[in-house]
Every structure is written in C-alpha cells, then in structure tokens.
C-alpha cells in the first residue's frame, strides 16, 4: 500500500512539474534586424522585457522578413508550436489576415494595421503626440527656417507623424517649413544618408526622420546640425551634442498586457475581433526623450527657455514651458490637449478638421493630407 501511494505521489508531482514547465509560446516576425537600433530593435527589446517579466513565456523571432513574404515564416512558426504570433510591420497586414484564416486556433496580433478577425488583434504605440512636441522644439531651434525630414514610406502612419511634427514646427515658427524626402525603405542607411545630405544642401539645419538607423542623426552631427526624433529608440549616445530630443517606444507595455490576457484566458482565438491597442503617452507606451527619462537634452534647455511664443490662450511662454506643459496635458488619462484638434486646414487650404473636433483613431490611421508647412512630394495627396 505504501509503495502504491509513493507511486501515485510521483505521478502527481510529475504532472505538476509538467504543468509548471508548460509555457506559452509567442513568436515574432520582424521586418528588419534587431541591430537596426530603430523599429525592430525596439520590438526586440519589448520581447525580451516581456519574457523577463513573464516566467511562463517562451519567445522566438525571425528577422529581416520582407513585407509580402511573411507567410512561409508564419507557417514554420505554427509548425513549431507557436500559440501567439506577432507580425510587426504595416506591410504584413493582408498576410496576417490570411494566416489568421488559415490557422483559426492560433492567436495573431498585427502591429500598425486595422484589419481584425476573431483570432486577430491589432496594436500600436503611436508617436503623433510626441512628434508634435518634437516639432515645437524644431521650429524654435532652426536658424534657416528649414527643417529636414527623411521619410521612409509615404503611408498613413508616417504621414501622420510628419503632419504632427509640422504642426508643432508651425506653432513655434510660422515661417518654417518641413522639407520631406522619401527613401521608400524602412531600413536603408545609404539612402537615408543621401536624403539627409540633399536636405543639408538645400538649407535644412534641424532634422527628424523615419528610418530605422541613427544615420540621419550622424549625418547632421558631422555638419554640427541638430536632430530631433530618435525614432523608437534613444539615440543620444550617437550625437550627444546634437540630439535635442526624440521619440522612444515601450512595446513591452503592450506585449506584457496582451500576453498576460492570453495566458489567463481573457483573450482567446474567438474574441479578438474588437481588440485594438492604440496606446499613447497616457499609457506610458511612448516617451518624449533624448534618452530614457530625459525629455530634452540639457544642453538645449537654455535655448528653448529663451525662445518665447504664445500658447493657445494667447499668453507668452517659453518653448520649454510649452513643451513640458503640453507633455503633461497629453499624458493624462483623459488628455486635455491634442494636436489634431480643429480647426485644421491642409497645406492647400482645405479644411480637414472642423473647429472643436478632434480626429479619431480611424481618421488618424487613414490620413493622407499634408499639414501646412510641409514641402515636397506627397504621394496620394487628396485634393
């Protein structure tokens, strides 16, 4: 009898051990290399932090998968037992929809898209608020009234960020323009350098960008010019005397929340149709910063404090105080300020946002118009 109880106890403890060792397997499709120090680097940091925070989580990833070519990698992930698959670029959207239909028992989450299904959620940690604040500083610091912007692809996400940036620039310097050059690539340091040098030749002296490397900052720094916009990762170390501020993302906030809800059964392969993360400053998913916990490089605070402008109430304030006040306002659970509140016209004078109205997430994620002050080609610009 004693031997029987010992045997039963061994079976019970063994089962417990299996249960405890069973992990949720989450897999990630990256559009670039984790070493890009931009978009993919930030996603990979989020993955690592999620795995560190959640002891029951196991992760793996595949890198540098071209948009439109993700399906074979998704097939392999499913074969490898991945229960949750994150596709981390806008251009994977239709493939992710097809994969969700092909594998109804797998949970999918697509980054930056808008198409969902019972087993497919969407998520975005968006920077439009932070780009506006960056624009306030760029407008104040330019001496030539020309701010350069190296753009990746002319898709709504990038256009939204450029428009927010341009609205900020115009708020502190109505004479300034934001001069855009597209490189049609997410990660291409050579093209980014070419575009940045062309903008310098045309007179731009402050820069921002959407390209997943520090190239634009490095090109500007060689000419002792300024850069605002660290595009997803802190880049102060690349040019400590030239980086003013930037946009930093914390994807781990979303990954930890989403995966925890999968693990505890809140999210299943049958109830994700309306699950859409649109996390901003108020969720701590994004941060204004030249570096972590450094909203503005201290080297530039005196210049921003010296530049005086009118706030929305008509009161004269320093650009530094305006940035910090509006950062605080947009970080509240219910933000009291939004840069896309009307009346807003596009660069052609067409009213796009009526007075008293604030653009919705749906409108923001599909916007194509160019804000006042934007100069350069703008594919699919509405009339």
Buried (B, 14 or more C-beta within 10 A) or exposed (E): EEEEEEEEEEEEEEEEEEEEEEBBBBBBBBBBBBEBBBBBBBBBBBBBBBBEEBEEBBBEBBBEBEBEEBBEBBEEBBEEEBBBBBBBBBBBBBBBBEBBEEBEEBBBBBBBBBEBBBBBBBBBBBBBBBBBBBBBBBBBBBEBBBBBBBBBBBBBBBBBBBBBBBBBBBBBBEEBBBBBBBBEBBBBBEBBBBBBBBBBEEBBBBBBBBBBBBBBBBBBBBEEBBBBBBBBBBBBEBBEEBBBBBBBBBBBBBBBBBBBBBBEEEBEBEEBEEBBBBBBBBBEBBBBBBBEEBBBBEEBBEBBEEBEBEEEEEEEBBBBBBBBBBBEBBBEEEBEBBBBBBEBBBBEEEEBBEEEBBBEEEBBBEBBBBBBBBBBEBEEBEE
